[in-house]
Every structure is written in C-alpha cells, then in structure tokens.
Amino acid sequence: MCTVCGCTEGTPSTKHLEANDAESHDRYADHVQDDCDGHSVLPPPDQSPPLSNHGGESYNRRRSAHHQALRSGAGSAGLRGGGMSRKKIIEIERDILGKNNGIAAVNRALFVADDLLVFNLLSSPGAGKTTLLVRAVSELKRRRPVGVIEGDQQTSNDAERIRAAGVPAVQVNTGKNCHLDAAMVGAAYRHLPPLTGGILFIENVGNLICPAAFDLGEARKIVVFSITEGEDKPLKYPDMFAASSLMLINKIDLASLLDFDLGKTVEYARRVNPKIDVLVVSARTGEGFGALYAWIDKQASDRRRIVEDTRL
Ligand code: MG
C-alpha cells in the first residue's frame, strides 16, 4: 500500500489508449486484498462482535481504537495507516518515493536527450486542464512537435479530445491509483511518436494532494486553479502550490458571476510559494494564452541555457 495516499503500489496500471474493464477489475480486487491485509480483521462498526470475543465492552474499545487509527492522520500529509508504526510508515513512504524518483531521473535524462520540454499539469477535478490543453496544443503544434500523456482513473475521453485536435496522445488509466507515477509516464512515452525539440504535456489525475509528491521527470509542474474553487485552495493544499512553478488561474471569464478575489488568491499562493509565477487565463475564450505561450518559450530558453552550461 502506498502510504503517501493509500493507493496500491506497483500494480501494472499503465495502459495504452484504452481502458480494459477486466484488468481494472483485477486491480480493484488486488487493492481490496491489500486493504484486507491490514484493515478488516475487525468487522465494521455496524456489525455485532464475534461470539468468541471476551466481553462486548473490551471488543468495542478495540474496535473503536482500530477505526480511530484508520481515520487519524499523524503529522504531515500521508502519515496514516492503521496498525503500522510511524517508523514503518516512513520506511514504506521513503521506499515508494525513492523507487519513483529513480525512474523519474531516467525519464528526465531521456527527455533531455530528446530535447523535449515536459510539463506536468496538476489540479483538482474539473479545473479545466483538458480544455486548456486542447486549446494550447492546437496552437503550439504549428511551431513544434507536441504530445500529451493523459492520466485518469478510467476512460480514454481526454486522450480522444487531444487527438481530435490533431496531436498524439496516450491515455493512462490508473485504476485505483490517484496519481501518475514515473513508471507509468516512462511506459506511456514509448507509445508516442518522436517529439524531438518539442513539448510533452502530462495531464495528471485530478487531485490536489498526491500528485505533488510524485516526480515524473518533468521540467516544471503547473497547477491549474479554477476561480470556482475558492481563494483559499493554496492554503488548504499547500504541497501542490509549493511544488509548482506556475499557477494558471483559469475560468476568469466567469469572474463577473462570482465573488472571486484574485488578489487574495495570488497572495495565498505566494504565501506558500513566493517564487510561483501566476497567469490568468480562460481556456474557453483564449484570454491570457499569449502570456502562457511566452512563459513556455521562456522555460524552453532557460532549459536550453542550462543544458548548454552543463556541457561546457
Ligand atoms: Mg482532464
């Protein structure tokens, strides 16, 4: 079990193009079994104690402690897991993230060798990542090769939308996993045509927590924030905003309909990450996309300079 977020670890969940219901079902069964290993030795609260138990009061106390352990989050985000010591949880978390970071380093070296600029897009579900990408790749493809890796728990809907815009896309269905990991991205990348000198966008699973912890080998993380979400998202989910180089404030075309405080949102984001760049866009109307393309061009020139400096 992944103690960063509680999803399964190491299940072969990267798939090319289409979901496979039977395989997804198998992964679900694996996940349930993982949970059973640690959690279901006691029945749920609404079930009677077993007859062999020595006294209902003792049983209820143990059952209450058990469920309290499952609910509690000790300390920083991710440190939870019924029945495991804090030391064990940290060891597992380090192991999972260590393995992921190793694969991410391989991905990053491959992307640099292919002269590819890679962005990892993160947001809560419904913030508008796919709509934003459809518009961006439709315009960016005129100047350089562009490809997309799409991550969702199920369906290939988003990859189909990108392909309809004339850009190659690979869909990864993560099943019970709530984030992409570096191995999934490495596998998906091999299914894309050569993108040398171009841009690869990775649209992560919609989730403001776990994707922040998993390096995929990208050059930059971009968090997409929709103005319908509330100004305090950066304070509620600081890891995501701390890990990102750019915050795209999307759906600005709806501002006149909402009591949205742009200044407060930017202030909260910079309280978490003073260096974060901020751009205001509308994926629906195209407002602000010129500034986004300029930001992308700057990342490309910065990266080129770093690579050249490294070779000197
Ligand atoms: Mg999407």
Residues whose N, C-alpha, C, O or C-beta is under 5 A from the ligand:
A	BS01	MG	K129 T130 D158
